[in-house]
Amino acid sequence: MNTGKLNRRISYTTFGTFIDDGIGGKTQSEVGTTVSTWCYARQLSMRELISYGLPVDYRTFEFGFIYERGANIERGMKLSYENKEFRAVSILEVDEAKREIKIIANTQQ
């Protein structure tokens, strides 16, 4: 990823840790941490939405950013970009050596 493209601010909230609840399940023990970082953002075209099999009634973006060490990034995590809340729908690429990631996220219009 070209770091010169990282010209937008995004914040993401990771999920908290899970502990055993004593009856065979897991409970989220704490609220995840929110991290703000630089990213690039690109709204997907209608052609891309159809090819990815995503609903067309959402605003869908591709985000790329460098994530922190130890961050647990999963589908469903919250992203905040330009005062709008997004949910990660798909994780496209992960480069663990450089800690770079590409995510498809959407929000309702």
C-alpha positions as CSV (number, residue, x, y, z in Angstrom):
1,M,0.0,0.0,0.0
2,N,1.3,3.4,-0.9
3,T,1.4,5.4,2.3
4,G,0.9,8.6,0.4
5,K,-2.7,7.5,-0.3
6,L,-3.5,7.4,3.4
7,N,-5.0,10.9,3.5
8,R,-8.3,10.4,5.5
9,R,-9.0,9.8,9.1
10,I,-10.8,6.7,10.3
11,S,-11.4,5.3,13.7
12,Y,-12.2,1.7,14.4
13,T,-13.5,-0.1,17.5
14,T,-12.2,-3.6,18.1
15,F,-14.3,-6.2,19.9
16,G,-13.5,-6.8,23.6
17,T,-12.1,-10.0,25.0
18,F,-14.3,-13.0,25.7
19,I,-14.2,-15.0,28.9
20,D,-16.0,-18.3,30.0
21,D,-19.3,-17.6,31.6
22,G,-19.3,-20.8,33.7
23,I,-22.2,-22.5,31.9
24,G,-20.3,-23.4,28.7
25,G,-20.6,-20.2,26.8
26,K,-18.5,-17.0,26.4
27,T,-19.3,-13.5,27.5
28,Q,-17.7,-10.3,26.3
29,S,-15.7,-9.0,29.3
30,E,-15.0,-5.5,28.3
31,V,-15.7,-2.9,25.7
32,G,-13.2,-2.9,22.8
33,T,-10.8,-0.1,22.3
34,T,-11.2,2.7,19.7
35,V,-8.2,3.6,17.6
36,S,-7.9,6.5,15.2
37,T,-5.6,6.2,12.2
38,W,-5.0,7.4,8.6
39,C,-6.7,5.5,5.8
40,Y,-7.7,5.7,2.2
41,A,-11.4,5.5,1.4
42,R,-13.1,4.7,-1.9
43,Q,-16.8,4.4,-2.5
44,L,-17.6,1.2,-4.5
45,S,-19.3,1.4,-7.9
46,M,-22.6,-0.3,-8.7
47,R,-20.7,-2.8,-10.8
48,E,-18.4,-3.7,-7.8
49,L,-21.4,-4.1,-5.5
50,I,-23.0,-6.5,-7.8
51,S,-19.8,-8.5,-8.4
52,Y,-19.2,-8.8,-4.6
53,G,-22.8,-9.8,-4.1
54,L,-23.5,-6.9,-1.7
55,P,-26.9,-5.1,-1.3
56,V,-27.2,-2.0,-3.4
57,D,-29.2,0.1,-0.9
58,Y,-26.2,0.8,1.3
59,R,-23.3,3.2,1.0
60,T,-20.4,0.8,0.6
61,F,-16.7,1.8,0.9
62,E,-13.4,0.1,0.6
63,F,-11.0,1.3,3.4
64,G,-7.3,0.6,3.6
65,F,-5.2,1.4,6.6
66,I,-2.4,0.3,8.9
67,Y,-3.7,-1.3,12.1
68,E,-2.1,-1.6,15.5
69,R,-0.2,-4.6,16.8
70,G,-2.5,-7.0,18.6
71,A,-5.7,-5.5,17.1
72,N,-8.4,-8.2,16.6
73,I,-10.0,-7.1,13.4
74,E,-13.1,-9.1,12.4
75,R,-16.2,-8.8,10.3
76,G,-18.9,-6.7,12.1
77,M,-16.5,-4.3,13.7
78,K,-17.4,-0.7,13.8
79,L,-15.7,1.9,11.7
80,S,-16.3,5.7,12.0
81,Y,-15.5,7.8,8.8
82,E,-16.7,11.3,8.2
83,N,-19.1,11.2,11.2
84,K,-20.8,8.1,9.8
85,E,-20.9,4.6,11.4
86,F,-19.9,1.7,9.1
87,R,-19.8,-2.0,9.7
88,A,-17.1,-4.2,8.2
89,V,-18.7,-6.6,5.8
90,S,-15.6,-8.2,4.3
91,I,-11.9,-8.3,4.9
92,L,-10.2,-8.4,1.5
93,E,-6.4,-8.3,2.1
94,V,-4.3,-8.6,5.2
95,D,-0.5,-8.1,5.2
96,E,0.5,-9.1,8.7
97,A,4.2,-8.2,8.2
98,K,3.3,-4.5,7.3
99,R,0.1,-4.5,9.4
100,E,-1.9,-3.3,6.4
101,I,-5.5,-4.3,5.8
102,K,-8.3,-3.6,3.2
103,I,-11.9,-3.8,4.4
104,I,-15.3,-3.5,2.7
105,A,-17.7,-1.7,5.0
106,N,-21.2,-0.3,4.6
107,T,-23.9,1.8,6.2
108,Q,-27.5,2.4,5.4
109,Q,-28.3,5.6,3.5
